[in-house]
Amino acid sequence: QVQLAESGGGSVQAGGSLRLSCVISGGTFGAYPVWWYRQAPGKQRELVASVTMGGDTNYADPVRGRFTISRDITRKAVYLQMTSLKPGDTAVYYCHYGADWGQGTQVIVSS
């Protein structure tokens, strides 16, 4: 059974940084890309970034140039480094792998 454990969320001021982690246990790591999504209050869940095990990355336009996704195959982990955070980045961030989702980690950015 695949389990995704996110961490690293918190409250920061605009312009600050956070690093989210997603550790994947169970299943076969690398069978699928890993995706970060986010959901703000009252809004639909949206894609933030993705990474394949080969290292190919993709970013949503609102975060491109500010966020960096990476993976550590040895640790079976995927990270989302977020810089120059804006109040509009406030959301619950979810890790998604195959058919599985993590529980989410809250990010709050204050102006």
Backbone torsions as a table, in degrees:
resi	resn	phi	psi	omega
1	GLN	NA	128.1	-178.7
2	VAL	-81.5	135.2	174.4
3	GLN	-128.3	138.0	179.0
4	LEU	-117.3	126.7	-178.5
5	ALA	-121.3	109.5	178.0
6	GLU	-93.0	152.7	175.2
7	SER	-157.4	169.8	174.4
8	GLY	105.3	-5.4	178.3
9	GLY	-69.6	170.5	179.0
10	GLY	168.9	-167.8	179.6
11	SER	-112.2	128.6	179.1
12	VAL	-138.3	163.6	174.0
13	GLN	-86.7	157.2	177.8
14	ALA	-53.8	137.9	-176.8
15	GLY	93.6	-11.0	-178.8
16	GLY	-81.6	-175.7	-176.5
17	SER	-134.1	152.3	172.3
18	LEU	-144.7	154.0	175.6
19	ARG	-124.5	116.1	177.7
20	LEU	-92.4	146.1	177.4
21	SER	-123.9	146.3	174.3
22	CYS	-134.1	112.9	177.9
23	VAL	-102.9	129.2	-174.5
24	ILE	-109.3	124.5	177.7
25	SER	-122.8	152.5	-176.7
26	GLY	78.1	166.3	178.7
27	GLY	67.5	-165.5	180.0
28	THR	-111.8	106.4	-179.4
29	PHE	-65.2	130.2	179.1
30	GLY	102.2	-3.7	-179.9
31	ALA	-70.7	-25.3	-177.0
32	TYR	-137.8	162.5	168.0
33	PRO	-65.3	163.7	173.6
34	VAL	-113.5	136.5	-175.8
35	TRP	-120.2	141.9	166.3
36	TRP	-107.0	129.7	173.9
37	TYR	-119.2	166.7	173.4
38	ARG	-143.9	153.0	177.6
39	GLN	-137.6	116.3	177.4
40	ALA	-88.3	157.6	179.8
41	PRO	-55.8	128.0	177.8
42	GLY	77.5	5.5	-178.3
43	LYS	-121.4	163.4	177.4
44	GLN	-76.7	155.5	175.4
45	ARG	-65.9	136.6	-177.9
46	GLU	-130.9	150.4	178.5
47	LEU	-72.1	138.2	177.0
48	VAL	-107.2	-53.8	-176.0
49	ALA	-162.6	161.8	176.8
50	SER	-145.7	157.6	176.7
51	VAL	-144.6	137.5	173.1
52	THR	-91.5	166.0	178.0
53	MET	-69.1	-18.5	174.7
54	GLY	-79.6	-7.2	176.0
55	GLY	98.5	0.8	177.7
56	ASP	-72.1	135.4	-176.8
57	THR	-121.8	157.8	177.3
58	ASN	-147.1	143.5	-176.6
59	TYR	-133.0	147.1	171.0
60	ALA	-72.9	149.2	-176.6
61	ASP	-54.5	-41.2	-176.6
62	PRO	-63.9	-18.9	-175.4
63	VAL	-114.4	-9.4	-176.9
64	ARG	-60.4	132.1	-178.4
65	GLY	91.1	-13.8	178.7
66	ARG	-114.2	-32.8	-178.5
67	PHE	-107.5	147.7	176.3
68	THR	-133.5	125.5	177.3
69	ILE	-102.0	141.0	179.4
70	SER	-148.3	166.3	179.3
71	ARG	-137.0	149.8	176.9
72	ASP	-122.0	101.8	-175.2
73	ILE	-63.9	-36.5	-178.1
74	THR	-62.7	-41.1	-178.6
75	ARG	-90.7	-1.5	-177.1
76	LYS	52.6	49.6	-174.9
77	ALA	-134.0	151.4	174.6
78	VAL	-128.5	139.8	-175.1
79	TYR	-121.0	151.6	172.6
80	LEU	-128.7	103.6	176.9
81	GLN	-85.2	120.6	-176.7
82	MET	-115.6	122.9	179.4
83	THR	-124.4	167.4	-179.7
84	SER	48.3	47.4	-175.3
85	LEU	-65.3	146.0	-179.1
86	LYS	-121.8	157.3	176.2
87	PRO	-54.9	-30.2	178.6
88	GLY	-69.1	-10.2	176.0
89	ASP	-84.8	-5.9	179.1
90	THR	-60.6	123.8	-176.5
91	ALA	-178.4	170.9	166.1
92	VAL	-91.9	128.7	-177.2
93	TYR	-102.8	131.6	-176.1
94	TYR	-120.6	141.7	172.1
95	CYS	-96.5	140.1	-175.9
96	HIS	-135.7	128.6	-176.9
97	TYR	-144.3	119.2	-176.4
98	GLY	62.6	-120.9	178.5
99	ALA	-102.1	8.2	-171.0
100	ASP	-110.4	148.7	178.6
101	TRP	-126.9	147.8	171.2
102	GLY	-80.8	-178.5	-176.6
103	GLN	-84.3	-13.7	178.7
104	GLY	94.6	153.0	175.7
105	THR	-135.4	134.1	-173.0
106	GLN	-82.9	132.4	173.1
107	VAL	-121.1	126.3	178.1
108	ILE	-124.9	124.2	179.5
109	VAL	-117.5	119.5	-178.3
110	SER	-102.0	149.7	-177.9
111	SER	-88.1	NA	NA
